[in-house]
Structures are given as C-alpha cells and as structure tokens.
Amino acid sequence: MSPSATGYPAVASTTIESAKYNAVIADIATALTLSIAANGETTITANIPMSGYKITGLGNATADGEALNRGTALSLFALLSGPTFTGPVAISSTSPTVSMVESDGDADEKIWSMVSSGGNWYLQTYTDLSGAGANAIAITRTGTTVDSIALTATAFTVNSIDLLPSSGNFTMELATDSTGGSVLASGTAYWKRVGGVVTMRMPYLAATTTDTTLYLRGIPSACQPTLTGTYYQCPLVPGKINGADGAIQIDIYEGTAYWLLEGITAAFAGGSDTKGIGVTGSFGPVISYQVTD
C-alpha cells in the first residue's frame, strides 16, 4: 500500500486540513479492511494467489474445511509412488476396482484388475485398451460363507506339478506284438489325468488266439509315464487266461505306446483259447498309475 499523496506527508508547523486528514484515515481504514489480521478475526472474501510462495508453519488438520499440511497429507493419503499404509484401506463404490498397470508389459499383458461386483470378487485380465479379458479367479459368497472358488488357466501347478485336469479317449488295441503283428481286438479307452496320475477306463479286449505274448497298444503320449529312473508299473486287472477268468498283470513301461500283458494265475498257453482283459463285453477294467514324479 502507498499512502495517499493528498495531505501526505504532513509538514511541521502546518495546520492539517480536515479533508486531507480524513482522506489519510480513510486510506488506512481501507488498507486494514483488506488486510488479514494476525489474530484470525478477518473473514477472507476471495481467493488468495500465492504467486508461487509457500504457506509455512501450517498446523495439522483435524476437521473438515481445514487446510491440509504436507505432514498430514503424507500420513493419510497415498502418493503417486511409494506409499506405506499403516491401517485398513477401504474403496467404496457399486463396483470397486483396483487396477495394476505394468508399464513395460507386452501387448495386452499390462493390466490386472481386482473387482468386487454383485457380492463376488474377481481377479481379471484386461487388454491395453481396458477391454474385458478373462477371470483368472472368481469367488462367490452368500453372506460370510464362501460358496465357490473358480480358477481358470491353461495350467495350474503346485510345486511344479500341473494339477489342471485333462482327459481324452483313444482306440486301444489287443495285439500280438508291440508295433507289428496282428490286432486281435480293439475298443475305446477313456482317460483322465490329474496332476501326475492317470485313471483309465479300458474296454473289454479279448480274442481266441494261440499266441502267448499279448500287448495293449495305442497308448497316447499324455498317458505314458516319464518318471525318474527306469522301471515299470504293474497293476493287476481281471481278464481271460486260456479261456478261464484270471488275474492279468499289465506292464506299464516308461514312454512307450504299448504295454505287455502277463498272466498271473496262469501263463498264457499256446492253445486256441480266449485271452485278454476284462470280464465280458460290458465289463472292462479301470486302472490308475503314476505318469510324473
């Protein structure tokens, strides 16, 4: 503020004119009115431009409508980088979402989102344009009870063991040799693999033959063991040995598409008799065996 030029400065031994005196007092009153009082009695009537300067010595905010100093802000709110939360964090909306964006990720592999919607919780993938991807995890609930947890992936491993079930079927052959020879009978076998174990439902495969060496063939690679070491597994199944019911051992080799059959209650003889696995046409054996460590 600069004093009014009229009547200022006063000259010694000169009578002060009332108009000039009043003008100075009016200027002082105006200046005081437009000033901010140190005791806090002034009500601010407009925004105050700080011109790049700081407000220093600001106390901690304790109520709504109070200015927030840097210390309080750091203790209460997350910054763009490196926040540390020391208490619960709540995000409230009709579909609260937390997204993580990996800035250097490959195309359409940058965004993961955690979403709560309809009372359920999801871990989802998104495209780079935030388009819908897939639910990696979906959890449903009723009240405080978790009803289901669904995991969706092309593989699900625990300690390097893939626990994602796979299944299929193939034509199993009863033959007189591991690769060549004659095919005596064939049928559809069904298998399911969970982790390192295969369970297989085999057809009834038997034929009248004089052969004493019999094989099961056509075993797919997914059902072939690849265990550490060199040995074979030997499940027992019901079957036909020389026309009679008996126990048959299946020699499951490592990494081969064929298994050898061996009679246990009796050896396969050279006579022309029924030989093979299963009891009758609708009763085939079921076996489980290990394919990976």
Secondary structure, DSSP 8 states (H G I E B T S, - for coil): ----STT-S--TTS---HHHHHHHHHHHHHHHHTS--TTS-----S----TT----S-----STT----HHHHHHHS--SS-----S-----SSS-EEEEE-TT--TT-SEEEEEEETTEEEEEEE-TT--EEEEEEEEEEETTEEEEEEE--S--EETTEE-S-EEEEEEEEEESSSSSS-EEEEEEEEEEEETTEEEEE---EEEEE--S-EEEE---GGGS---SSS--B--EEEEEETTEEEEEEEEE-TT-SEEEEEESSS---SSSEEEEESSBTTB--EEEEE---
